[in-house]
Amino acid sequence: MPLYQSHPWVLAILPNGEALGVLADTTQRCEIDLRKESIIQFIASASYPVITFGPFASPTAVLKSLSHAIGTVFMPPKWALGYQQCRWSYDSDKRVREIAKTFRKKGIPCDVIWMDIDYMDAFRCFTFDQERFPDPQSLAKDLHDMGFKATWMLDPGIKCEEGYFVYDSGSKSDVWVQREDGRPFIGEVWPGPCVFPDFTQSKVRSWWASLVKDFIPNGIDGIWNDMNEPAVLKVATKTMPESNIHRGDDELGGCQEHSYYHNVFGMLMARSTFEGMKLANENKRPFVLTRAGFIGSQKYAATWTGDNISNWEHLRMSISMVLQLGLSGQPFAGPDIGGFVGNATPKLFGRWMGIGAMFPFCRGHSEKDSSDHEPWSFGYECEEVCRRALKRRYRLIPHLYTLFYYAHIMGTPVMTPTFFADPTNPSLRTIENSFLLGPLLVYASTIPDQGTDELQHELPKGIWLRFDFDDSHPDLPTLYLQGGSIIPLGPPHQHVGEAKFSDYLTVVVALDENGQAKGVLFEDDGDGYEFTKGGYLLTHYVAESRNSVVIVRVSEIEGSWKRPKRRLQVLLLLGGGAMIEAWGMDGGFVIIWMPSKLNISELVSTSEKQYRSRLESSKHILDVEAISRPKGAELSRIPIELKCGDWIVKIVPWIGGRIISMGHLPSGTQWLQSRIEIDGYEEYSGTEYPSAGCYEEYKIVERDFGHAGENESLILEGDIGGDWFLNGRYLFKR
C-alpha cells in the first residue's frame, strides 16, 4: 500500500515504442486500475480534470512534457550527490564525530552525516538536547573541517507545551490544523500530544519558513522532513482524521477537509522548508529530503522510499521503486541502503551498497534497535566492497551532476528503466535488475546466491561495451556504456569538496557502428545560482574514427566560464573490458592510434581473462546472518498464522509483527494490508511501536471491530504462542 506519496499518473508505452502520459489532476484519494489491457481507470470521490501528454515518439519526450506541467527537479548542491550516512539515531555529537573520523580513516568516501530526532530536546523541533548536542555550531565546524555536511530532522508534529517557543508562536498566529469543531487537532507523535501547522495557508508557510531561516545558522546544511504524511501514532489510519479542517488559500482550493489536502501536506511542508533555507542564504541551494510528497514535489525536495526492511526482497524492490519515482517526475530518489528495519547480513549490505551507489540519492540508514550499519560494520570483505562501490560513485559524479543539470532545465530523467534504450523491445520492459543513467547501463544481481558475474544480461539493441575501474567484484554491478556515447569521470575523491576545477578530467568513449560518439559535461561552482546567469561551462565532446585513428575533441561550449588548463584522459573502449588510454589537454585534440584488428582481438582476450581472474580471486563476503548480535529482539523471518476463536490473523514478525491479513472464519470476511477500516477510522487500546525490536511487558489488548463480521470483538489474552505476544498491532518475542 502506498504510505508516503501520491502520484496519480500513468506512463503508457505503446507496442511500437511510442508513449503517452495520463495525469489525474486530483489531490483526493485516488485509485488507478490497470488490470484490463489498454485501459487506464482512475477512481476518486470527486470530479477532476484528466490531462493527457502525447503520444510522443519516446517515453523521455513524455516526461519532458510532464515537466512543463508539474515543474522540474530543483538543482541540487553538488555535495548532495555524495554518499550520506544516517541512523536513528546517532545519540551524541561525540558519536557523530567518531563516525565522520572513521570514514576518513578507512578511506571510504562520504559527504553527509544525518541527525535524526534524538538530537532534539525531548523531540521538540528547532531545539537541541543540551547534554548530547550542546553546541551544534561547533559540531558543524568540525564536520566541515573534515569535508562533511550536516543534515538535521524536522517533523511537522509540534509539542503542545506552553513555554515552548514554537508552540507559543504558532498558537498566537493561529497556524494549527483544526478539528471539525474549530479547535486545534491534537495527535500523538514522538514528543507526545502535538499540533500540526496548516501548510495550506501562505501565512503558515511563511511562519514555518521564518523558523527554518533562524534555524540554519546553527550549522544546518540540509533539512530532513519526516513523518509528514502527516503521521500520527496510536491510531489505525496512521494519520489525522479526514474530517479535520484546513483553511487553505483560495488558489489551493480554499477551506477543505483533510481528505482534500492529505496528499499535498508533505509537499507543502517541504516547500516551506525549502523557502526558509533559501531565505537564510540566497547564495546556497537548499537541500531538503521529504518522506511524503505529491506529484511536483521534486521542485522542493528529494525523497527516499521510506521505512524498508533489511531483506533481499526489499533490495530487489528498491530498483523498481526508484525507477517508478523517476517516471513520475521525481528523479532525486533512493532507498535506505541496507534496509531500515532489522539487521542486514554482510552479503545483503554489500550487495545493496553496490547497487545503491548507482542510485541518484545515495544514503545508508537504519533503525535504532538494529546492529550497526556503517560500511565497516560487517567485516573486512563487506567493507572493501562498499569502498569500491562508493569510489565508483565518486568517479561518476561529473556524469551524475550533468544528468541532474539536464533534469533541472529540461525535465529529462536521471535514472530510467532499461527499456528506455529500446522502447520497441517488449522483453526489456520486464527487467527489474538493471537501469540506465543516461547511456550508462547498470546491471546488478538481487539474488543472494548469484553474483552479478553469473547473471544472463539481456542488453538492448546496438553496441554495449563493458568496463570497470579494475574494481570488478561478484557483489558489484556490471557497467556497460552504449555505443555512440561519451561520459565524463573524475578522480575518486573522499568528498565532493576535494574536487577542483583544475583536476584532470577523464572521458570514457564507446564508438557506435559508424565510429562516432558524443557526450556532455556540465560544470559550475556546485552550489549557488550563478549558473542561471551564465556562470558555468557546458562542454560537448565528440569522437570520430578516421582511417586508423580516433580523434576526441570539443565540438561546442556554452557558458561564460573559461576552460582551465587541465589534462584530459581518454579511455576508448574496445570490448570485453579492454580499453586504450590516451592523454592530452582538455579543449584540444586527443589522437588515439588504433591497433590492428589482431591486436585488438588480443587486447580483448587478455582483458576478459584478467576480468575473470579478478572475479575468481575476489574475497567473497561472508554469507552469515550477522557479524554481531542484534541490539533488539530477534524476530522470526517466517510468516505465522494465529487463531483465536472465530478469527485468524496472519502476521509477519520480522517487519515488526505487522498484521497483514485478518479473517472472520464464520462469515468469510477478510481484511487485508494491515488495515481494518470502519467508517474510515479506527482506534484501539494498547501501546504501539513503529518497528521491530521494541517491547514491554505484555498487556491484554482488546480490539473492537464494531459491526464487522458478526458484531464480535477480538480479544487476545496472555501469551499467544510460545515466546510470542501481541501488543497493539505488533507481535514481539520476549
Beta strands, then each sheet from edge to edge (+ up, - down):
strand 1: 5-6
strand 2: 9-13
strand 3: 19-24
strand 4: 30-33
strand 5: 41-44
strand 6: 50-56
strand 7: 84-85
strand 8: 112-115
strand 9: 149-154
strand 10: 158-159
strand 11: 187-189
strand 12: 192-195
strand 13: 222-225
strand 14: 245-247
strand 15: 255-257
strand 16: 288-290
strand 17: 293-294
strand 18: 302-304
strand 19: 333-334
strand 20: 336-337
strand 21: 363-364
strand 22: 415-417
strand 23: 434-437
strand 24: 440-443
strand 25: 464-467
strand 26: 478-482
strand 27: 485-489
strand 28: 505-510
strand 29: 516-523
strand 30: 537-546
strand 31: 549-558
strand 32: 567-575
strand 33: 578-585
strand 34: 590-593
strand 35: 640-644
strand 36: 647-652
strand 37: 658-664
strand 38: 669-672
strand 39: 701-704
strand 40: 713-716
strand 41: 724-727
strand 42: 730-733
sheet 1: 1+ 17+
sheet 2: 2+ 3- 6+
sheet 3: 4+ 5-
sheet 4: 19+ 18+ 16+ 13+ 9+ 8+ 7+ 21+ 20+
sheet 5: 10+ 12- 11+
sheet 6: 14+ 15-
sheet 7: 22+ 23- 24+ 26- 25+
sheet 8: 27+ 28- 32- 33+
sheet 9: 29+ 30- 31+ 34-
sheet 10: 35+ 36- 37+ 38-
sheet 11: 39+ 40-
sheet 12: 41+ 42-
end
